[in-house]
Amino acid sequence: MKSTQRSANRYRSASWERVCTASTRVPADFGRHLRDIARPLQIAYQRLMSSYDGHPAGIECRMEDRESWAFVLPDASGSKAWRIQQFGLDGFIGHLCFDSLNEAIEEMLRMRYCVTDPG
């Protein structure tokens, strides 16, 4: 009998991958400390990526403690492939460009835009 339950994909941020690799080459306590620091970003990354099947382009996220939003979209200027566009109640704040969607998503989360707020 086939299972109809969909298995959850595991999405790992580049910083989580680096920390996991580095923690094997340092004392155990320090490795645990590194993972503890990186874990909140990894959890946010996994949550966002798995909610949108690894492609959360165009999904607005806001800061928890501030009325400021950001989303990732293809960069129309052509300087890089992807852009984080930031905006607040008074309009656009700024943008940053990246080579990959994953880099842009990770940086958006690092900037504390972690609360999914579509629409």
MIVEX-300788 format. One line per field, with one value per atom (N, C-alpha, C): atom name; x, z, y. Coordinates in Angstrom, 3 decimals, decimal comma. Each point is the difference from the previous one (the first is absolute). Layout:
name <- [CA / ...]
u <- [X / ...]
w <- [Z / ...]
v <- [Y / ...]
***
This chain:
name <- [N / CA / C / N / CA / C / N / CA / C / N / CA / C / N / CA / C / N / CA / C / N / CA / C / N / CA / C / N / CA / C / N / CA / C / N / CA / C / N / CA / C / N / CA / C / N / CA / C / N / CA / C / N / CA / C / N / CA / C / N / CA / C / N / CA / C / N / CA / C / N / CA / C / N / CA / C / N / CA / C / N / CA / C / N / CA / C / N / CA / C / N / CA / C / N / CA / C / N / CA / C / N / CA / C / N / CA / C / N / CA / C / N / CA / C / N / CA / C / N / CA / C / N / CA / C / N / CA / C / N / CA / C / N / CA / C / N / CA / C / N / CA / C / N / CA / C / N / CA / C / N / CA / C / N / CA / C / N / CA / C / N / CA / C / N / CA / C / N / CA / C / N / CA / C / N / CA / C / N / CA / C / N / CA / C / N / CA / C / N / CA / C / N / CA / C / N / CA / C / N / CA / C / N / CA / C / N / CA / C / N / CA / C / N / CA / C / N / CA / C / N / CA / C / N / CA / C / N / CA / C / N / CA / C / N / CA / C / N / CA / C / N / CA / C / N / CA / C / N / CA / C / N / CA / C / N / CA / C / N / CA / C / N / CA / C / N / CA / C / N / CA / C / N / CA / C / N / CA / C / N / CA / C / N / CA / C / N / CA / C / N / CA / C / N / CA / C / N / CA / C / N / CA / C / N / CA / C / N / CA / C / N / CA / C / N / CA / C / N / CA / C / N / CA / C / N / CA / C / N / CA / C / N / CA / C / N / CA / C / N / CA / C / N / CA / C / N / CA / C / N / CA / C / N / CA / C / N / CA / C / N / CA / C / N / CA / C / N / CA / C / N / CA / C / N / CA / C / N / CA / C / N / CA / C / N / CA / C / N / CA / C / N / CA / C / N / CA / C / N / CA / C / N / CA / C / N / CA / C / N / CA / C / N / CA / C]
u <- [0,838 / -0,838 / 0,888 / -0,294 / 0,768 / -0,428 / 0,971 / -0,295 / -0,388 / -1,068 / -0,434 / 0,570 / 0,691 / 0,602 / 1,236 / 0,059 / 1,130 / 1,137 / 1,192 / 1,132 / 0,529 / 0,378 / 0,499 / 1,424 / 0,252 / 1,363 / 0,809 / 1,265 / 0,921 / 0,761 / -0,110 / 0,716 / 1,029 / 1,236 / 1,071 / 0,638 / 0,087 / 0,630 / 1,505 / 0,616 / 1,457 / 0,731 / -0,499 / 0,671 / -0,130 / -1,137 / -0,153 / 0,978 / 0,132 / 0,951 / 1,429 / 0,370 / 1,356 / 0,224 / -0,988 / 0,133 / 0,096 / -0,813 / 0,053 / 1,350 / 0,532 / 1,320 / 1,078 / -0,043 / 1,013 / -0,070 / -1,195 / -0,129 / 0,621 / 0,295 / 0,677 / 1,501 / 0,510 / 1,448 / 0,395 / -0,943 / 0,278 / -0,441 / 0,399 / -0,468 / -1,535 / -0,525 / -1,439 / -0,820 / 0,455 / -0,752 / -0,083 / 1,091 / -0,003 / -0,857 / 0,045 / -0,856 / -1,466 / -0,364 / -1,385 / -0,386 / 0,924 / -0,234 / -0,250 / 0,802 / -0,183 / -1,367 / -0,386 / -1,309 / -1,138 / 0,155 / -1,036 / -0,207 / 1,086 / -0,093 / -0,678 / 0,326 / -0,515 / -1,408 / -0,453 / -1,268 / -1,232 / -0,172 / -1,209 / -0,138 / 1,101 / -0,049 / -0,340 / 0,576 / -0,285 / -1,467 / -0,567 / -1,416 / -0,883 / 0,291 / -0,775 / 0,141 / 1,215 / 0,257 / -0,785 / 0,082 / -0,730 / -1,499 / -0,521 / -1,430 / -0,466 / 0,725 / -0,400 / 0,147 / 1,134 / 0,234 / -0,986 / -0,273 / -0,911 / -1,452 / -0,360 / -1,363 / -0,291 / 1,038 / -0,175 / 0,801 / 0,152 / 0,678 / 1,349 / 0,759 / 1,341 / 0,066 / -1,132 / -0,008 / -0,933 / 0,419 / -0,863 / 0,142 / 0,341 / 0,124 / -1,339 / 0,051 / -1,205 / -0,793 / 0,422 / -0,719 / 0,513 / -0,904 / 0,407 / 0,239 / 1,080 / 0,321 / 0,235 / -0,388 / 0,190 / 0,842 / 0,502 / 0,718 / -1,033 / 0,356 / -0,930 / -0,289 / 0,996 / -0,127 / -0,068 / -0,280 / 0,027 / -0,876 / -0,623 / -0,827 / 0,883 / 0,743 / 0,917 / -0,070 / -0,065 / -0,167 / 1,092 / 0,147 / 0,921 / -0,515 / 0,391 / -0,275 / 1,108 / 0,120 / 1,024 / -0,693 / 0,605 / -0,546 / 1,148 / -0,273 / 1,048 / 0,416 / 1,291 / 0,515 / -0,154 / -0,778 / -0,260 / 1,160 / 0,883 / 1,100 / 1,075 / 0,049 / 0,966 / 1,359 / 0,211 / 1,310 / 0,227 / -1,026 / 0,039 / -1,324 / -0,139 / -1,211 / -1,189 / 0,285 / -1,069 / 0,205 / -1,078 / 0,019 / -0,873 / 0,469 / -0,837 / -0,501 / -1,304 / -0,592 / -0,588 / 0,422 / -0,476 / -0,927 / -1,048 / -0,909 / -0,650 / -0,446 / -0,697 / -1,323 / -0,604 / -1,296 / 0,085 / 1,155 / 0,163 / 0,563 / 0,190 / 0,502 / 1,258 / 0,685 / 1,200 / 1,134 / 0,751 / 1,140 / 1,301 / 0,090 / 1,222 / -0,057 / 1,098 / 0,079 / 1,453 / 0,149 / 1,305 / -0,123 / 1,049 / -0,042 / 0,921 / -0,395 / 0,707 / 0,024 / 0,943 / 0,120 / -1,047 / -0,461 / -0,943 / -1,171 / -1,100 / -1,184 / 0,336 / 0,725 / 0,322 / 0,818 / 0,975 / 0,793 / -0,899 / -0,897 / -0,883 / -0,934 / -0,576 / -0,912 / 0,749 / 1,171 / 0,775 / 0,344 / 0,402 / 0,342 / -1,233 / -1,136 / -1,237 / -0,334 / 0,144 / -0,262 / 1,036 / 1,252 / 1,067 / -0,286 / -0,638 / -0,352 / -1,229 / -0,532 / -1,110 / -1,379 / -0,113 / -1,318 / -0,421 / -0,559 / -0,238 / -1,472 / -0,897 / -1,412 / -0,677 / -0,496 / -0,687 / -1,274 / -0,142 / -1,112 / -0,480 / -0,468 / -0,392 / -1,191 / 0,094 / -1,109 / 0,130]
w <- [0,000 / 0,000 / 0,000 / -0,883 / -0,090 / 1,076 / 0,530 / 0,992 / -0,716 / 0,442 / -0,587 / 0,771 / 1,076 / 0,801 / -0,712 / -0,137 / -0,664 / 0,997 / -0,396 / 0,905 / -0,104 / 1,106 / 0,047 / -0,523 / -0,889 / -0,482 / 1,076 / 0,031 / 0,927 / -0,776 / 0,426 / -0,603 / 1,009 / -0,432 / 0,894 / -0,554 / 0,843 / -0,406 / -0,144 / -0,788 / -0,194 / 1,323 / 0,834 / 1,285 / 0,913 / -0,044 / 0,803 / -0,485 / -1,309 / -0,562 / 0,448 / -0,049 / 0,418 / 1,480 / 0,826 / 1,443 / 0,302 / -0,650 / 0,246 / -0,415 / -1,108 / -0,442 / 0,971 / 0,376 / 0,907 / 1,378 / 0,460 / 1,365 / 0,146 / -1,097 / 0,092 / 0,202 / -0,209 / 0,093 / 1,233 / 0,885 / 1,211 / 1,213 / 1,199 / 1,198 / 0,049 / 0,538 / 0,006 / 0,585 / 1,128 / 0,613 / -0,917 / -0,681 / -0,914 / -1,226 / -0,493 / -1,116 / 0,356 / 1,205 / 0,475 / 0,086 / 0,470 / 0,084 / -1,399 / -0,972 / -1,368 / -0,555 / 0,237 / -0,481 / 0,705 / 1,294 / 0,740 / -0,557 / -0,413 / -0,571 / -1,376 / -0,801 / -1,369 / -0,085 / 1,047 / -0,049 / -0,280 / 0,612 / -0,300 / -1,484 / -0,647 / -1,428 / -0,796 / 0,368 / -0,697 / 0,141 / 1,173 / 0,211 / -0,861 / -0,026 / -0,829 / -1,479 / -0,426 / -1,393 / -0,369 / 0,827 / -0,242 / -0,061 / 0,920 / 0,053 / -1,283 / -0,402 / -1,178 / -1,274 / -0,162 / -1,213 / -0,121 / 1,084 / -0,083 / -0,209 / 0,485 / -0,204 / -1,459 / -0,766 / -1,401 / -0,948 / 0,383 / -0,821 / -0,539 / 0,833 / -0,367 / -0,890 / -0,231 / -0,898 / 0,546 / 1,083 / 0,604 / -0,626 / -1,283 / -0,673 / 0,042 / 0,310 / 0,030 / 1,293 / 0,958 / 1,273 / 0,951 / 0,423 / 0,926 / 1,391 / 0,595 / 1,381 / 0,728 / 1,252 / 0,770 / 1,225 / 0,552 / 1,266 / 1,101 / 1,009 / 1,090 / 0,814 / 0,189 / 0,912 / -0,706 / -1,308 / -0,750 / -1,243 / -0,411 / -1,202 / -1,217 / -0,353 / -1,121 / -0,656 / -1,325 / -0,747 / -1,044 / -0,480 / -1,091 / -0,753 / -1,249 / -0,785 / -1,032 / -0,514 / -0,996 / -1,347 / -1,020 / -1,346 / -1,005 / -1,232 / -1,019 / -0,164 / -0,184 / -0,125 / -1,433 / -0,189 / -1,338 / -0,545 / 0,865 / -0,465 / -0,731 / 0,225 / -0,689 / 0,661 / 1,121 / 0,654 / 0,658 / 0,543 / 0,605 / -0,335 / 0,363 / -0,345 / 0,923 / 1,295 / 0,991 / 0,826 / 0,532 / 0,778 / 1,242 / 1,115 / 1,186 / -0,093 / 0,006 / -0,016 / 1,382 / 0,625 / 1,343 / -0,095 / 0,829 / 0,031 / 1,368 / 0,293 / 1,249 / -0,306 / 1,014 / -0,181 / -0,946 / -0,069 / -0,833 / -1,387 / -0,347 / -1,327 / 0,046 / -1,144 / -0,107 / 0,849 / 0,586 / 0,854 / -0,756 / -0,704 / -0,717 / -0,572 / -0,606 / -0,539 / -0,005 / -0,066 / -0,111 / -1,074 / -0,764 / -1,082 / 0,283 / -0,512 / 0,269 / -1,243 / -0,034 / -1,119 / 0,019 / 1,194 / 0,075 / 0,921 / -0,241 / 0,847 / 1,437 / 0,172 / 1,350 / 0,780 / -0,671 / 0,665 / 0,442 / -0,884 / 0,308 / 1,155 / -0,017 / 1,084 / 1,324 / 0,002 / 1,237 / 0,544 / -0,867 / 0,458 / 0,498 / -0,665 / 0,460 / 1,420 / 0,253 / 1,342 / 0,995 / -0,425 / 0,871 / 0,396 / -0,896 / 0,274 / 0,914 / 0,433 / 0,946 / -0,629 / -1,298 / -0,656 / 0,036 / 1,135 / 0,241 / 0,123 / 0,078 / 0,188 / -1,363 / -0,468 / -1,282 / 0,094 / -0,945 / 0,036 / -1,430 / -0,726 / -1,396 / -0,129 / -1,022 / -0,315 / 0,677]
v <- [-1,172 / 1,172 / 1,242 / 0,951 / 1,230 / 0,981 / 0,709 / 1,025 / 1,285 / 0,621 / 1,272 / 1,176 / -0,281 / 1,060 / 0,535 / 1,292 / 0,644 / 0,169 / -0,401 / 0,161 / 1,430 / 0,550 / 1,373 / 0,051 / 0,956 / 0,213 / 0,687 / -0,323 / 0,656 / 1,051 / 1,227 / 1,107 / 0,482 / 0,059 / 0,422 / 1,265 / 1,006 / 1,252 / -0,208 / 0,860 / -0,087 / 0,212 / 0,905 / 0,230 / -1,220 / -0,692 / -1,219 / -1,070 / -0,143 / -0,967 / 0,322 / 1,276 / 0,397 / -0,297 / 0,320 / -0,224 / -1,492 / -0,800 / -1,450 / -0,575 / 0,462 / -0,455 / 0,458 / 1,270 / 0,555 / -0,644 / -0,340 / -0,531 / -1,385 / -0,670 / -1,299 / 0,164 / 1,223 / 0,238 / 0,808 / 0,224 / 0,778 / -0,809 / 0,407 / -0,711 / -0,066 / -1,070 / -0,275 / 1,147 / 0,579 / 1,099 / 1,210 / 0,308 / 1,140 / -0,299 / -1,219 / -0,403 / 0,133 / -0,394 / 0,126 / 1,471 / 0,829 / 1,450 / 0,586 / -0,388 / 0,485 / -0,399 / -1,251 / -0,466 / 0,725 / 0,272 / 0,738 / 1,407 / 0,637 / 1,340 / -0,042 / -1,008 / -0,099 / -0,593 / -0,672 / -0,727 / 0,873 / 1,188 / 0,782 / 0,355 / 0,363 / 0,296 / -1,253 / -1,132 / -1,248 / -0,389 / 0,174 / -0,325 / 0,895 / 1,295 / 0,935 / -0,354 / -0,348 / -0,372 / -1,259 / -1,016 / -1,248 / 0,255 / 0,788 / 0,286 / 0,710 / 1,042 / 0,760 / -0,829 / -0,653 / -0,779 / -1,165 / -0,697 / -1,143 / 0,445 / 1,171 / 0,506 / 0,305 / 0,288 / 0,388 / -0,899 / -1,268 / -1,008 / 0,466 / 0,721 / 0,416 / 1,226 / 0,655 / 1,161 / 1,095 / 0,679 / 1,020 / 1,392 / 0,063 / 1,295 / 0,730 / 1,280 / 0,826 / -0,049 / -0,805 / -0,119 / 1,078 / 0,875 / 1,057 / -0,564 / 0,470 / -0,335 / 1,316 / 0,042 / 1,230 / -0,273 / 1,090 / -0,103 / -0,179 / -0,753 / -0,263 / 1,255 / 0,837 / 1,134 / 1,352 / -0,021 / 1,245 / -0,118 / 1,069 / -0,031 / 0,247 / -1,037 / 0,019 / -1,371 / -0,020 / -1,226 / -0,149 / -1,229 / -0,280 / -1,217 / -0,095 / -1,192 / -0,167 / -1,209 / -0,309 / -0,164 / 0,586 / -0,088 / 0,011 / -0,416 / 0,100 / 1,459 / 0,226 / 1,366 / 0,484 / 1,048 / 0,534 / 0,828 / 0,468 / 0,855 / -0,785 / -1,298 / -0,837 / -0,102 / 0,696 / -0,077 / -1,360 / -0,571 / -1,337 / -0,684 / -1,249 / -0,737 / 0,291 / 0,253 / 0,150 / 1,256 / 0,519 / 1,235 / -0,154 / 0,562 / 0,193 / 1,436 / 0,173 / 1,338 / 0,252 / 1,097 / 0,348 / 1,209 / -0,005 / 1,135 / 0,125 / 1,206 / 0,288 / 0,672 / 0,563 / 0,657 / 1,201 / 0,629 / 1,195 / -0,306 / -1,250 / -0,348 / -0,831 / -0,044 / -0,825 / 0,544 / -0,922 / 0,345 / -0,231 / -1,118 / -0,317 / -1,397 / -0,405 / -1,349 / -0,475 / -1,306 / -0,656 / -1,073 / -0,229 / -0,979 / -1,187 / -1,179 / -1,248 / -0,879 / -0,914 / -0,928 / -1,106 / -0,389 / -1,117 / 0,325 / -0,685 / 0,135 / -0,388 / -1,093 / -0,473 / 1,020 / 0,637 / 1,044 / 1,157 / 0,414 / 1,123 / -0,331 / -1,184 / -0,412 / -0,039 / -0,595 / -0,099 / 1,386 / 0,911 / 1,349 / 0,749 / -0,160 / 0,632 / -0,466 / -1,277 / -0,531 / 0,500 / 0,081 / 0,508 / 1,458 / 0,744 / 1,391 / 0,114 / -1,155 / -0,115 / 0,140 / -0,165 / -0,069 / -1,467 / -0,426 / -1,421 / -0,384 / 0,977 / -0,294 / 0,034 / -1,136 / -0,046 / 0,831 / 0,935 / 0,943 / 0,299 / -1,043 / 0,203 / 0,953 / 0,834 / 0,907 / 1,310]
***
